[in-house]
Amino acid sequence: MTESQSLAAPSASREVALREPRRAALDGLRDFQDLILARLGDLGLPTEDVLVALNQRHALLQSTEHALAGLDEEQLARSAYIAKMIMAGSVGLFDAALNYLWDETVIELRKRVIGYDLSYFYAVAEKSENRRKELKTAEDLVKLDDAKLLSGAREIGLISDVGYHQVDHIRFMRNYASAAHPNQVALTGLQLADWLETCIREVITLPHNNVVAEITVNRPGFGRDLRLWL
């Protein structure tokens, strides 16, 4: 055996070893799909266009490991809705998967806002004085719709302008392409994996417990508050 042949043999073995679990995973997804669709048919329920194609589910599962690389062990352990997203995606329910991803993103964004000056955040995020009267504590964040939560986070500098537009696009897709509302939008595995990575990068990995320094500058005739987020 030549030197090149001896080097190629272990490499080929590694490729086979990697391919076998993937093939087993695909076979498992296919078996589950056949089982559940057969059961739906027995019950007289629709079976066409209920689940996303197997190749799209495989693309999502292949890409999630890269997307999740941005989370440390502690963050992974508390990301219940990301786990639900991947589970829903693996069985072919991409619209539900997108809903779970957005749930995780909103929960994490609220946690970061709580570390800020809430009264100032509410003043920035809610323009209606009447509605703002109902916003005082951290528990009141649920009364603020997702669009205002996101735009307020941008205005106080919690997320960047670019990050805002990227995450706001996911919010739009969640409203029009997820299980939150009836729709016929087709999502792909790579889209979901990309949105997962975006939410992790722009929101879920933001630091906690930021300190707000408030400086009041007094001049004759007027005062000015400056808030610096450190």
GROMACS elastic network, one bead per residue, 0.5 to 0.9 nm:
[ bonds ]
;  ai    aj funct       b0    kb
    1     4     6  0.82516   500
    1     5     6  0.61278   500
    1     6     6  0.65386   500
    2     5     6  0.51843   500
    2     6     6  0.63288   500
    2     7     6  0.87958   500
    3     6     6  0.51375   500
    3     7     6  0.63142   500
    3     8     6  0.86476   500
    4     7     6  0.52098   500
    4     8     6  0.61479   500
    4     9     6  0.87899   500
    5     8     6  0.50380   500
    5     9     6  0.62779   500
    6     9     6  0.54343   500
    6    10     6  0.73271   500
    7    10     6  0.61159   500
    7    11     6  0.67433   500
    8    11     6  0.51295   500
    8    12     6  0.60915   500
    8    13     6  0.86245   500
    9    12     6  0.51907   500
    9    13     6  0.62503   500
    9    14     6  0.87693   500
   10    14     6  0.62161   500
   10    15     6  0.86951   500
   11    14     6  0.51824   500
   11    15     6  0.63846   500
   11    16     6  0.87942   500
   12    15     6  0.50890   500
   12    16     6  0.62970   500
   12    17     6  0.86533   500
   13    16     6  0.51239   500
   13    17     6  0.61530   500
   13    18     6  0.86670   500
   14    18     6  0.61803   500
   14    19     6  0.84905   500
   15    18     6  0.51586   500
   15    19     6  0.60211   500
   15    20     6  0.86578   500
   16    20     6  0.61046   500
   17    20     6  0.55052   500
   17    21     6  0.73145   500
   18    21     6  0.61896   500
   18    22     6  0.69220   500
   19    22     6  0.52456   500
   19    23     6  0.60837   500
   19    24     6  0.85873   500
   20    23     6  0.50760   500
   20    24     6  0.60763   500
   20    25     6  0.85436   500
   21    25     6  0.60340   500
   21    26     6  0.85931   500
   22    25     6  0.50051   500
   22    26     6  0.62141   500
   22    27     6  0.85675   500
   22    58     6  0.88410   500
   22    62     6  0.89303   500
   23    26     6  0.50814   500
   23    27     6  0.61061   500
   23    28     6  0.85085   500
   24    27     6  0.50291   500
   24    28     6  0.60595   500
   24    29     6  0.86303   500
   25    28     6  0.50203   500
   25    29     6  0.62278   500
   25    30     6  0.85881   500
   25    58     6  0.86563   500
   26    29     6  0.51116   500
   26    30     6  0.61045   500
   26    31     6  0.85514   500
   26    54     6  0.78261   500
   26    55     6  0.87407   500
   26    58     6  0.71364   500
   27    30     6  0.50444   500
   27    31     6  0.60601   500
   27    32     6  0.85671   500
   28    31     6  0.51263   500
   28    32     6  0.61657   500
   28    33     6  0.85233   500
   29    32     6  0.51746   500
   29    33     6  0.60737   500
   29    34     6  0.86491   500
   29    54     6  0.74876   500
   29    57     6  0.87909   500
   29    58     6  0.89017   500
   29    90     6  0.74672   500
   29    91     6  0.69744   500
   30    33     6  0.50367   500
   30    34     6  0.61758   500
   30    35     6  0.85708   500
   30    54     6  0.71901   500
   31    34     6  0.52058   500
   31    35     6  0.61675   500
   31    36     6  0.86977   500
   32    35     6  0.50692   500
   32    36     6  0.61137   500
   32    37     6  0.84315   500
   32    91     6  0.79786   500
   33    36     6  0.53541   500
   33    37     6  0.59453   500
   33    38     6  0.83292   500
   33    51     6  0.81626   500
   33    54     6  0.87106   500
   33    91     6  0.73485   500
   33    92     6  0.85558   500
   34    37     6  0.53448   500
   34    38     6  0.59857   500
   34    39     6  0.85799   500
   35    38     6  0.52764   500
   35    39     6  0.63039   500
   35    40     6  0.87810   500
   36    39     6  0.50328   500
   36    40     6  0.61862   500
   36    41     6  0.85935   500
   37    41     6  0.61318   500
   37    42     6  0.86043   500
   37    46     6  0.85733   500
   37    47     6  0.57934   500
   37    48     6  0.88265   500
   37    50     6  0.87070   500
   37    51     6  0.89255   500
   38    41     6  0.50397   500
   38    42     6  0.62219   500
   38    43     6  0.87264   500
   38    47     6  0.80949   500
   39    42     6  0.50097   500
   39    43     6  0.63479   500
   39    44     6  0.87606   500
   39    45     6  0.87383   500
   40    43     6  0.51109   500
   40    44     6  0.63749   500
   40    45     6  0.51691   500
   40    46     6  0.68223   500
   40    47     6  0.64930   500
   41    44     6  0.50235   500
   41    45     6  0.55107   500
   41    46     6  0.66598   500
   41    47     6  0.63384   500
   42    45     6  0.75418   500
   43    46     6  0.89900   500
   44    47     6  0.89591   500
   46    49     6  0.82450   500
   46    50     6  0.73388   500
   47    50     6  0.58168   500
   47    51     6  0.81819   500
   48    51     6  0.77988   500
   49    52     6  0.70517   500
   49    53     6  0.86944   500
   50    92     6  0.79605   500
   50    93     6  0.78291   500
   51    54     6  0.84051   500
   51    91     6  0.72605   500
   51    93     6  0.58581   500
   51    94     6  0.81429   500
   52    55     6  0.84741   500
   52    56     6  0.67572   500
   52    57     6  0.69578   500
   52    89     6  0.83920   500
   52    91     6  0.80530   500
   52    93     6  0.64580   500
   52    94     6  0.69041   500
   52   186     6  0.83413   500
   52   187     6  0.83276   500
   52   188     6  0.83570   500
   53    56     6  0.55056   500
   53    57     6  0.66584   500
   53    58     6  0.89170   500
   53    92     6  0.69784   500
   54    57     6  0.51439   500
   54    58     6  0.62162   500
   54    59     6  0.86746   500
   54    90     6  0.86431   500
   54    91     6  0.86531   500
   54    92     6  0.73759   500
   55    58     6  0.50078   500
   55    59     6  0.61997   500
   55    60     6  0.87582   500
   55   189     6  0.83984   500
   56    60     6  0.63466   500
   56    61     6  0.87630   500
   56    92     6  0.83044   500
   56   187     6  0.88066   500
   56   188     6  0.58727   500
   56   190     6  0.77182   500
   57    60     6  0.51280   500
   57    61     6  0.63029   500
   57    62     6  0.85862   500
   57    89     6  0.62357   500
   57    90     6  0.54606   500
   57    91     6  0.74303   500
   57    92     6  0.62247   500
   57    94     6  0.84888   500
   57   188     6  0.80975   500
   57   189     6  0.57784   500
   58    61     6  0.51490   500
   58    62     6  0.60288   500
   58    63     6  0.85689   500
   58    90     6  0.75234   500
   58   189     6  0.74578   500
   59    62     6  0.51440   500
   59    63     6  0.62098   500
   59    64     6  0.87145   500
   59   188     6  0.82488   500
   59   189     6  0.52060   500
   59   190     6  0.62351   500
   59   193     6  0.85203   500
   60    63     6  0.52181   500
   60    64     6  0.61082   500
   60    86     6  0.81410   500
   60    89     6  0.73103   500
   60    90     6  0.77225   500
   60   188     6  0.78768   500
   60   190     6  0.57711   500
   60   191     6  0.82585   500
   60   192     6  0.68482   500
   60   193     6  0.57922   500
   61    64     6  0.54081   500
   61    65     6  0.74582   500
   61    86     6  0.74471   500
   61    89     6  0.80992   500
   61    90     6  0.69559   500
   61   189     6  0.78494   500
   61   193     6  0.82701   500
   62    65     6  0.67352   500
   62    66     6  0.82107   500
   62   193     6  0.89934   500
   63    66     6  0.56509   500
   63    67     6  0.65929   500
   63    68     6  0.89199   500
   63   189     6  0.81559   500
   63   190     6  0.71030   500
   63   193     6  0.59066   500
   63   194     6  0.83428   500
   64    68     6  0.59741   500
   64    69     6  0.85520   500
   64    86     6  0.80242   500
   64   192     6  0.88572   500
   64   193     6  0.56903   500
   64   194     6  0.86639   500
   64   196     6  0.78337   500
   64   197     6  0.81998   500
   65    68     6  0.51795   500
   65    69     6  0.63282   500
   66    69     6  0.52913   500
   66    70     6  0.80064   500
   66   193     6  0.87137   500
   66   197     6  0.81599   500
   67    70     6  0.65383   500
   67    71     6  0.85548   500
   67   193     6  0.65934   500
   67   194     6  0.73823   500
   67   195     6  0.89719   500
   67   196     6  0.64624   500
   67   198     6  0.84061   500
   67   200     6  0.77889   500
   68    71     6  0.56519   500
   68    72     6  0.86051   500
   68    76     6  0.79977   500
   68   196     6  0.80656   500
   68   197     6  0.70634   500
   68   200     6  0.77600   500
   69    72     6  0.75707   500
   69   197     6  0.89001   500
   70   197     6  0.78508   500
   70   200     6  0.68124   500
   70   201     6  0.70334   500
   70   205     6  0.75823   500
   71    74     6  0.79333   500
   71    75     6  0.56543   500
   71    76     6  0.59938   500
   71   200     6  0.74202   500
   71   201     6  0.89516   500
   71   204     6  0.83086   500
   71   205     6  0.69765   500
   72    75     6  0.53401   500
   72    76     6  0.61514   500
   72    77     6  0.86612   500
   73    76     6  0.50996   500
   73    77     6  0.61178   500
   73    78     6  0.88907   500
   74    77     6  0.51838   500
   74    78     6  0.66540   500
   74    79     6  0.88923   500
   75    78     6  0.54903   500
   75    79     6  0.62950   500
   75   204     6  0.83602   500
   75   205     6  0.81436   500
   76    79     6  0.52165   500
   76    80     6  0.82256   500
   76    82     6  0.85596   500
   76    83     6  0.88687   500
   77    80     6  0.75192   500
   78    81     6  0.86679   500
   79    82     6  0.53780   500
   79    83     6  0.65262   500
   79    84     6  0.89070   500
   79   104     6  0.70872   500
   80    83     6  0.51175   500
   80    84     6  0.63484   500
   80    85     6  0.86575   500
   80   104     6  0.77375   500
   81    85     6  0.59939   500
   81    86     6  0.86280   500
   81    97     6  0.89582   500
   81   100     6  0.53114   500
   81   101     6  0.63577   500
   81   102     6  0.85855   500
   81   103     6  0.66960   500
   81   104     6  0.53131   500
   81   105     6  0.89457   500
   82    86     6  0.62693   500
   82    87     6  0.85242   500
   82    97     6  0.84336   500
   82   100     6  0.65977   500
   82   101     6  0.58257   500
   82   103     6  0.87515   500
   82   104     6  0.65283   500
   82   196     6  0.83337   500
   83    86     6  0.52918   500
   83    87     6  0.61824   500
   83    88     6  0.86175   500
   83   100     6  0.86445   500
   84    88     6  0.59838   500
   84    89     6  0.83928   500
   84    96     6  0.89362   500
   84    97     6  0.71006   500
   84   100     6  0.63937   500
   84   101     6  0.83087   500
   85    88     6  0.52187   500
   85    89     6  0.60575   500
   85    90     6  0.85537   500
   85    94     6  0.82301   500
   85    96     6  0.72241   500
   85    98     6  0.67510   500
   85    99     6  0.76798   500
   85   100     6  0.51006   500
   85   101     6  0.58526   500
   86    90     6  0.59921   500
   86    91     6  0.87789   500
   86    97     6  0.66550   500
   86   100     6  0.88878   500
   86   101     6  0.89436   500
   87    90     6  0.51583   500
   87    91     6  0.66185   500
   87    92     6  0.88549   500
   87    93     6  0.87436   500
   87    97     6  0.77099   500
   88    91     6  0.55349   500
   88    92     6  0.64662   500
   88    93     6  0.51871   500
   88    94     6  0.65969   500
   88    95     6  0.85364   500
   88    96     6  0.62792   500
   88    97     6  0.51557   500
   88    98     6  0.89551   500
   88   100     6  0.85592   500
   89    92     6  0.50591   500
   89    93     6  0.52228   500
   89    94     6  0.50020   500
   89    95     6  0.82922   500
   89    96     6  0.76606   500
   89    97     6  0.54003   500
   89    98     6  0.85293   500
   89   189     6  0.79974   500
   89   192     6  0.86526   500
   90    93     6  0.74783   500
   90    94     6  0.83888   500
   91    94     6  0.84927   500
   92    95     6  0.87978   500
   92    97     6  0.88380   500
   93    96     6  0.55061   500
   93    97     6  0.62905   500
   93    98     6  0.89398   500
   93   179     6  0.87965   500
   94    98     6  0.62018   500
   94    99     6  0.86433   500
   94   178     6  0.74843   500
   94   179     6  0.84403   500
   94   186     6  0.85142   500
   94   187     6  0.66199   500
   94   188     6  0.78975   500
   94   189     6  0.79868   500
   94   192     6  0.78721   500
   95    98     6  0.53409   500
   95    99     6  0.65527   500
   95   100     6  0.89788   500
   95   174     6  0.81316   500
   95   177     6  0.63000   500
   95   180     6  0.80474   500
   95   185     6  0.85965   500
   95   186     6  0.85449   500
   95   187     6  0.75586   500
   96    99     6  0.50425   500
   96   100     6  0.63683   500
   96   101     6  0.87577   500
   96   178     6  0.59710   500
   96   179     6  0.50185   500
   96   180     6  0.78477   500
   97   100     6  0.51774   500
   97   101     6  0.62988   500
   97   102     6  0.87683   500
   97   178     6  0.77302   500
   97   179     6  0.83228   500
   97   192     6  0.80478   500
   98   101     6  0.50694   500
   98   102     6  0.62905   500
   98   103     6  0.86663   500
   98   170     6  0.86273   500
   98   173     6  0.83278   500
   98   174     6  0.62059   500
   98   177     6  0.80647   500
   98   178     6  0.57169   500
   98   179     6  0.77938   500
   98   192     6  0.69786   500
   98   195     6  0.86773   500
   98   196     6  0.88862   500
   99   102     6  0.52293   500
   99   103     6  0.62604   500
   99   104     6  0.88390   500
   99   174     6  0.61531   500
   99   175     6  0.87252   500
   99   178     6  0.57309   500
   99   179     6  0.63813   500
   99   180     6  0.66805   500
  100   104     6  0.63601   500
  100   105     6  0.87022   500
  101   104     6  0.52602   500
  101   105     6  0.63171   500
  101   106     6  0.88048   500
  101   174     6  0.89255   500
  101   192     6  0.87910   500
  101   195     6  0.83560   500
  101   196     6  0.68455   500
  101   199     6  0.81048   500
  102   106     6  0.61232   500
  102   107     6  0.85220   500
  102   170     6  0.77696   500
  102   171     6  0.71126   500
  102   174     6  0.69816   500
  102   199     6  0.83574   500
  103   106     6  0.53233   500
  103   107     6  0.61743   500
  103   108     6  0.86569   500
  104   107     6  0.52429   500
  104   108     6  0.62214   500
  104   109     6  0.86007   500
  104   199     6  0.87954   500
  104   204     6  0.80856   500
  105   108     6  0.52681   500
  105   109     6  0.60843   500
  105   110     6  0.86362   500
  105   199     6  0.62633   500
  105   200     6  0.79221   500
  105   203     6  0.65863   500
  105   204     6  0.64075   500
  106   109     6  0.50513   500
  106   110     6  0.61303   500
  106   111     6  0.86392   500
  106   146     6  0.73321   500
  106   149     6  0.84031   500
  106   150     6  0.86834   500
  106   203     6  0.86577   500
  107   110     6  0.53106   500
  107   111     6  0.64421   500
  107   204     6  0.89696   500
  108   111     6  0.50881   500
  108   112     6  0.65258   500
  108   113     6  0.88411   500
  108   203     6  0.68390   500
  108   204     6  0.56645   500
  108   205     6  0.86841   500
  108   206     6  0.86305   500
  109   112     6  0.51946   500
  109   113     6  0.62980   500
  109   114     6  0.87579   500
  109   149     6  0.81316   500
  109   150     6  0.81092   500
  109   153     6  0.81407   500
  109   203     6  0.60951   500
  109   204     6  0.71297   500
  109   206     6  0.84327   500
  110   113     6  0.50401   500
  110   114     6  0.62391   500
  110   115     6  0.89092   500
  110   138     6  0.83461   500
  110   141     6  0.70016   500
  110   142     6  0.85855   500
  110   149     6  0.78934   500
  111   114     6  0.52745   500
  111   115     6  0.68894   500
  111   138     6  0.88469   500
  111   208     6  0.75983   500
  112   115     6  0.53205   500
  112   116     6  0.70415   500
  112   153     6  0.89873   500
  112   158     6  0.80276   500
  112   203     6  0.85744   500
  112   206     6  0.73153   500
  112   207     6  0.73481   500
  112   208     6  0.57646   500
  112   209     6  0.73106   500
  112   210     6  0.80536   500
  113   116     6  0.51990   500
  113   117     6  0.78539   500
  113   118     6  0.70960   500
  113   121     6  0.76532   500
  113   138     6  0.86104   500
  113   141     6  0.88965   500
  113   149     6  0.87569   500
  113   153     6  0.71751   500
  113   158     6  0.78734   500
  113   208     6  0.89850   500
  114   117     6  0.73700   500
  114   118     6  0.63416   500
  114   137     6  0.87919   500
  114   138     6  0.60676   500
  114   141     6  0.87174   500
  114   208     6  0.89959   500
  114   209     6  0.82583   500
  115   118     6  0.79047   500
  115   208     6  0.65403   500
  115   210     6  0.56386   500
  115   211     6  0.75024   500
  115   212     6  0.86539   500
  116   119     6  0.88733   500
  116   120     6  0.83471   500
  116   121     6  0.74156   500
  116   156     6  0.89159   500
  116   158     6  0.89123   500
  116   209     6  0.76370   500
  116   210     6  0.64231   500
  116   211     6  0.71362   500
  116   212     6  0.65307   500
  116   229     6  0.81098   500
  117   120     6  0.54759   500
  117   121     6  0.61875   500
  117   122     6  0.87865   500
  117   211     6  0.88162   500
  117   212     6  0.67963   500
  118   122     6  0.60600   500
  118   123     6  0.84927   500
  118   135     6  0.89392   500
  118   136     6  0.74050   500
  118   137     6  0.72617   500
  118   138     6  0.74066   500
  119   122     6  0.52558   500
  119   123     6  0.62577   500
  119   124     6  0.87571   500
  119   135     6  0.81279   500
  119   136     6  0.66038   500
  119   137     6  0.82705   500
  120   123     6  0.50549   500
  120   124     6  0.63012   500
  120   125     6  0.86249   500
  120   156     6  0.86502   500
  121   124     6  0.51369   500
  121   125     6  0.59323   500
  121   126     6  0.83359   500
  121   152     6  0.65854   500
  121   153     6  0.77902   500
  121   155     6  0.86032   500
  121   156     6  0.69716   500
  122   125     6  0.50644   500
  122   126     6  0.56249   500
  122   127     6  0.84794   500
  122   132     6  0.67101   500
  122   135     6  0.66708   500
  122   136     6  0.77961   500
  122   141     6  0.88063   500
  122   144     6  0.89284   500
  122   152     6  0.78378   500
  123   126     6  0.58378   500
  123   127     6  0.68963   500
  123   128     6  0.89610   500
  123   129     6  0.84849   500
  123   132     6  0.71111   500
  123   152     6  0.89931   500
  124   127     6  0.68287   500
  124   151     6  0.89286   500
  124   152     6  0.59727   500
  124   153     6  0.89844   500
  124   155     6  0.70986   500
  124   156     6  0.76739   500
  125   132     6  0.89312   500
  125   144     6  0.83918   500
  125   148     6  0.55679   500
  125   149     6  0.65617   500
  125   150     6  0.84569   500
  125   151     6  0.67224   500
  125   153     6  0.77858   500
  125   155     6  0.78603   500
  125   156     6  0.89741   500
  126   129     6  0.75282   500
  126   131     6  0.72321   500
  126   132     6  0.58986   500
  126   135     6  0.87872   500
  126   144     6  0.77763   500
  126   148     6  0.68389   500
  126   149     6  0.87698   500
  126   152     6  0.79343   500
  127   130     6  0.89311   500
  127   131     6  0.81664   500
  127   132     6  0.73687   500
  128   131     6  0.53982   500
  128   132     6  0.60065   500
  128   133     6  0.88122   500
  129   133     6  0.64345   500
  130   133     6  0.54941   500
  130   134     6  0.76148   500
  131   134     6  0.56895   500
  131   135     6  0.72657   500
  132   135     6  0.51623   500
  132   136     6  0.80269   500
  133   136     6  0.73258   500
  134   140     6  0.73946   500
  134   143     6  0.83711   500
  135   138     6  0.84214   500
  135   139     6  0.86485   500
  135   140     6  0.53660   500
  135   141     6  0.72356   500
  135   143     6  0.76401   500
  135   144     6  0.82811   500
  136   139     6  0.82112   500
  136   140     6  0.63958   500
  136   141     6  0.86071   500
  137   140     6  0.53968   500
  137   141     6  0.74419   500
  138   141     6  0.56270   500
  138   142     6  0.84662   500
  139   142     6  0.66220   500
  139   143     6  0.84196   500
  140   143     6  0.54633   500
  140   144     6  0.74096   500
  141   144     6  0.54185   500
  141   145     6  0.84425   500
  141   149     6  0.80805   500
  142   145     6  0.72598   500
  142   146     6  0.88261   500
  144   147     6  0.82793   500
  144   148     6  0.63874   500
  144   149     6  0.62562   500
  145   148     6  0.55606   500
  145   149     6  0.62205   500
  145   150     6  0.87598   500
  146   150     6  0.60961   500
  146   151     6  0.85669   500
  146   171     6  0.78302   500
  147   150     6  0.52380   500
  147   151     6  0.61385   500
  147   152     6  0.84099   500
  147   168     6  0.75834   500
  147   171     6  0.78251   500
  148   151     6  0.50874   500
  148   152     6  0.57384   500
  148   153     6  0.82981   500
  149   152     6  0.52465   500
  149   153     6  0.61762   500
  149   154     6  0.88059   500
  150   153     6  0.51108   500
  150   154     6  0.64397   500
  150   155     6  0.88212   500
  150   159     6  0.84798   500
  150   164     6  0.69812   500
  150   167     6  0.82246   500
  150   168     6  0.73221   500
  151   154     6  0.50825   500
  151   155     6  0.62503   500
  151   156     6  0.88443   500
  151   164     6  0.73288   500
  151   168     6  0.86656   500
  152   155     6  0.50152   500
  152   156     6  0.63360   500
  152   157     6  0.85974   500
  152   158     6  0.85340   500
  153   156     6  0.54818   500
  153   157     6  0.63295   500
  153   158     6  0.50536   500
  153   159     6  0.59815   500
  153   160     6  0.87576   500
  153   164     6  0.83392   500
  154   157     6  0.50780   500
  154   158     6  0.56736   500
  154   160     6  0.60679   500
  154   161     6  0.64993   500
  154   163     6  0.85346   500
  154   164     6  0.63326   500
  155   158     6  0.75394   500
  155   159     6  0.82305   500
  155   160     6  0.88692   500
  155   161     6  0.88590   500
  156   159     6  0.80392   500
  156   229     6  0.84322   500
  157   160     6  0.64336   500
  157   161     6  0.86159   500
  157   229     6  0.79309   500
  158   203     6  0.89053   500
  158   206     6  0.83168   500
  158   229     6  0.85550   500
  159   162     6  0.82761   500
  159   163     6  0.60516   500
  159   164     6  0.62350   500
  159   202     6  0.68402   500
  159   203     6  0.74222   500
  159   206     6  0.85001   500
  160   164     6  0.59377   500
  160   165     6  0.86851   500
  160   202     6  0.81829   500
  161   164     6  0.50309   500
  161   165     6  0.64208   500
  161   166     6  0.87524   500
  162   165     6  0.53533   500
  162   166     6  0.63187   500
  162   167     6  0.87221   500
  163   166     6  0.51296   500
  163   167     6  0.61047   500
  163   168     6  0.83244   500
  163   198     6  0.81503   500
  163   199     6  0.89247   500
  163   201     6  0.86692   500
  163   202     6  0.56778   500
  163   203     6  0.84451   500
  164   167     6  0.53014   500
  164   168     6  0.58191   500
  164   169     6  0.85059   500
  164   202     6  0.80640   500
  165   169     6  0.61537   500
  165   170     6  0.88054   500
  166   169     6  0.53268   500
  166   170     6  0.67782   500
  166   171     6  0.89809   500
  166   195     6  0.86566   500
  166   198     6  0.72961   500
  166   199     6  0.86243   500
  166   202     6  0.85099   500
  167   170     6  0.50615   500
  167   171     6  0.63222   500
  167   172     6  0.87060   500
  167   195     6  0.81221   500
  167   198     6  0.71091   500
  167   199     6  0.65995   500
  167   202     6  0.75485   500
  167   203     6  0.84716   500
  168   172     6  0.61858   500
  168   173     6  0.86237   500
  169   173     6  0.62478   500
  169   174     6  0.85299   500
  170   174     6  0.59856   500
  170   175     6  0.85895   500
  170   195     6  0.67878   500
  170   198     6  0.89765   500
  170   199     6  0.85603   500
  171   175     6  0.63219   500
  171   176     6  0.87997   500
  172   175     6  0.51879   500
  172   176     6  0.63535   500
  172   177     6  0.82432   500
  173   176     6  0.50653   500
  173   177     6  0.51525   500
  173   178     6  0.69607   500
  174   177     6  0.54972   500
  174   179     6  0.79980   500
  174   180     6  0.71778   500
  174   181     6  0.87461   500
  175   178     6  0.63306   500
  175   179     6  0.84965   500
  175   180     6  0.64427   500
  175   181     6  0.67728   500
  176   179     6  0.86656   500
  176   180     6  0.79215   500
  176   181     6  0.67018   500
  176   182     6  0.80991   500
  176   183     6  0.67331   500
  176   185     6  0.77309   500
  177   180     6  0.79854   500
  177   181     6  0.75075   500
  177   182     6  0.80891   500
  177   183     6  0.60973   500
  177   184     6  0.73774   500
  177   185     6  0.53352   500
  177   186     6  0.76090   500
  177   187     6  0.76569   500
  178   181     6  0.64374   500
  178   182     6  0.78646   500
  178   183     6  0.75145   500
  178   185     6  0.82114   500
  179   182     6  0.65804   500
  179   183     6  0.78778   500
  183   186     6  0.89986   500
  187   190     6  0.86233   500
  187   191     6  0.67385   500
  187   192     6  0.74491   500
  188   191     6  0.52309   500
  188   192     6  0.65495   500
  188   193     6  0.88080   500
  189   192     6  0.53024   500
  189   193     6  0.62497   500
  189   194     6  0.86165   500
  190   193     6  0.50428   500
  190   194     6  0.59982   500
  190   195     6  0.85375   500
  191   194     6  0.51344   500
  191   195     6  0.61813   500
  191   196     6  0.85706   500
  192   195     6  0.51102   500
  192   196     6  0.60995   500
  192   197     6  0.86623   500
  193   196     6  0.50354   500
  193   197     6  0.63014   500
  193   198     6  0.86960   500
  194   197     6  0.51477   500
  194   198     6  0.62375   500
  194   199     6  0.87510   500
  195   199     6  0.61364   500
  195   200     6  0.84988   500
  196   199     6  0.52776   500
  196   200     6  0.61856   500
  196   201     6  0.86019   500
  197   200     6  0.51289   500
  197   201     6  0.60752   500
  197   202     6  0.85306   500
  198   201     6  0.51283   500
  198   202     6  0.58925   500
  198   203     6  0.80396   500
  199   202     6  0.53253   500
  199   203     6  0.54325   500
  199   204     6  0.62036   500
  199   205     6  0.85545   500
  200   203     6  0.56815   500
  200   205     6  0.57692   500
  200   206     6  0.85167   500
  201   204     6  0.65119   500
  201   205     6  0.59195   500
  201   206     6  0.77603   500
  202   205     6  0.69354   500
  202   206     6  0.69548   500
  203   206     6  0.53957   500
  204   207     6  0.85813   500
  205   208     6  0.88883   500
  207   210     6  0.71429   500
  210   229     6  0.69024   500
  210   230     6  0.63076   500
  211   228     6  0.84588   500
  211   229     6  0.61425   500
  211   230     6  0.54596   500
  212   227     6  0.65884   500
  212   228     6  0.58145   500
  212   230     6  0.62096   500
  213   226     6  0.81525   500
  213   227     6  0.57208   500
  213   228     6  0.51889   500
  213   229     6  0.64669   500
  213   230     6  0.73046   500
  214   225     6  0.67968   500
  214   226     6  0.57529   500
  214   228     6  0.64870   500
  214   229     6  0.88841   500
  215   224     6  0.82779   500
  215   225     6  0.57875   500
  215   226     6  0.51075   500
  215   227     6  0.63920   500
  215   228     6  0.80985   500
  216   223     6  0.70216   500
  216   224     6  0.57031   500
  216   226     6  0.62542   500
  216   227     6  0.87572   500
  217   222     6  0.88826   500
  217   223     6  0.58678   500
  217   224     6  0.52008   500
  217   225     6  0.63666   500
  217   226     6  0.76785   500
  218   221     6  0.84091   500
  218   222     6  0.65212   500
  218   224     6  0.64113   500
  218   225     6  0.87553   500
  219   222     6  0.55979   500
  219   223     6  0.59018   500
  219   224     6  0.81870   500
  220   223     6  0.78679   500
